[in-house]
Amino acid sequence: MNDSMSAMQDEFVRDVFVRDVFVKDVFDYAGAIAGCAARDAEALRRLYDHASPYLLGVALRIVRDRQTAEDVLHDAFVKIWTAAGAG
């Protein structure tokens, strides 16, 4: 495995376009999940603040109803919180 692949495993990097500008989205997802596993509510808040706008957009495209998409997002974060400590 080359060094760049190893680095990608250590930190998730998502390439995104924001108003036609290419940017790197670098967020410590592994650290946030580890925090959730340790029952650190602040880690869950950071994860929610960072990921929820994107995930809500995905849910909206799938279910095509805002209330249902918000319910899906809520259920997903409950699952993250409960499952993080289970493994």
C-alpha positions as CSV (number, residue, x, y, z in Angstrom):
1,M,0.0,0.0,0.0
2,N,1.4,3.4,-0.9
3,D,1.8,6.3,1.5
4,S,-1.1,8.3,0.1
5,M,-3.5,5.4,0.6
6,S,-2.3,5.0,4.1
7,A,-2.9,8.7,4.8
8,M,-6.4,8.3,3.4
9,Q,-7.1,5.6,5.9
10,D,-5.9,7.8,8.8
11,E,-8.1,10.8,7.8
12,F,-11.1,10.9,5.6
13,V,-10.8,13.6,2.9
14,R,-13.8,14.5,0.8
15,D,-13.4,16.6,-2.3
16,V,-16.3,19.0,-2.8
17,F,-17.2,21.9,-5.0
18,V,-18.5,25.1,-3.3
19,R,-19.7,27.7,-5.7
20,D,-17.6,26.3,-8.5
21,V,-14.5,26.2,-6.3
22,F,-12.8,22.9,-5.5
23,V,-12.0,22.5,-1.8
24,K,-10.8,19.7,0.5
25,D,-13.2,18.8,3.3
26,V,-10.9,17.5,6.1
27,F,-12.6,16.4,9.2
28,D,-11.5,13.9,11.9
29,Y,-14.4,11.5,11.5
30,A,-12.5,8.7,13.3
31,G,-11.8,11.0,16.2
32,A,-15.5,12.1,16.3
33,I,-16.7,8.5,16.3
34,A,-14.1,7.6,19.0
35,G,-15.5,10.4,21.0
36,C,-19.0,9.1,20.6
37,A,-17.9,5.7,21.7
38,A,-16.5,7.4,24.8
39,R,-19.9,9.1,25.3
40,D,-18.5,12.5,24.6
41,A,-21.6,14.5,23.6
42,E,-19.4,17.3,22.3
43,A,-17.9,14.9,19.7
44,L,-21.4,14.0,18.5
45,R,-22.2,17.7,18.3
46,R,-19.1,18.4,16.2
47,L,-19.9,15.5,13.9
48,Y,-23.5,16.6,13.6
49,D,-22.5,20.2,12.9
50,H,-20.1,19.1,10.2
51,A,-22.0,16.3,8.5
52,S,-25.7,17.1,8.9
53,P,-26.1,19.6,6.1
54,Y,-24.6,17.2,3.6
55,L,-26.5,14.2,5.0
56,L,-29.8,16.1,5.1
57,G,-29.3,16.9,1.4
58,V,-28.7,13.3,0.6
59,A,-31.8,12.2,2.6
60,L,-33.9,14.9,0.8
61,R,-32.8,13.7,-2.6
62,I,-33.8,10.1,-1.6
63,V,-37.1,10.6,0.3
64,R,-38.2,13.9,-1.3
65,D,-39.9,15.1,1.9
66,R,-38.3,17.5,4.3
67,Q,-39.9,16.1,7.5
68,T,-39.1,12.5,6.5
69,A,-35.5,13.5,5.7
70,E,-35.1,15.2,9.1
71,D,-36.5,12.0,10.7
72,V,-34.0,9.9,8.8
73,L,-31.1,12.2,9.8
74,H,-32.2,12.1,13.5
75,D,-32.4,8.3,13.4
76,A,-29.0,8.1,11.7
77,F,-27.4,10.2,14.5
78,V,-29.1,8.2,17.2
79,K,-27.7,5.0,15.6
80,I,-24.2,6.6,15.4
81,W,-24.4,7.5,19.1
82,T,-25.6,4.0,20.2
83,A,-23.5,1.9,17.8
84,A,-20.2,3.8,18.3
85,G,-19.7,2.3,21.7
86,A,-20.9,-1.2,20.7
87,G,-17.8,-2.2,18.7
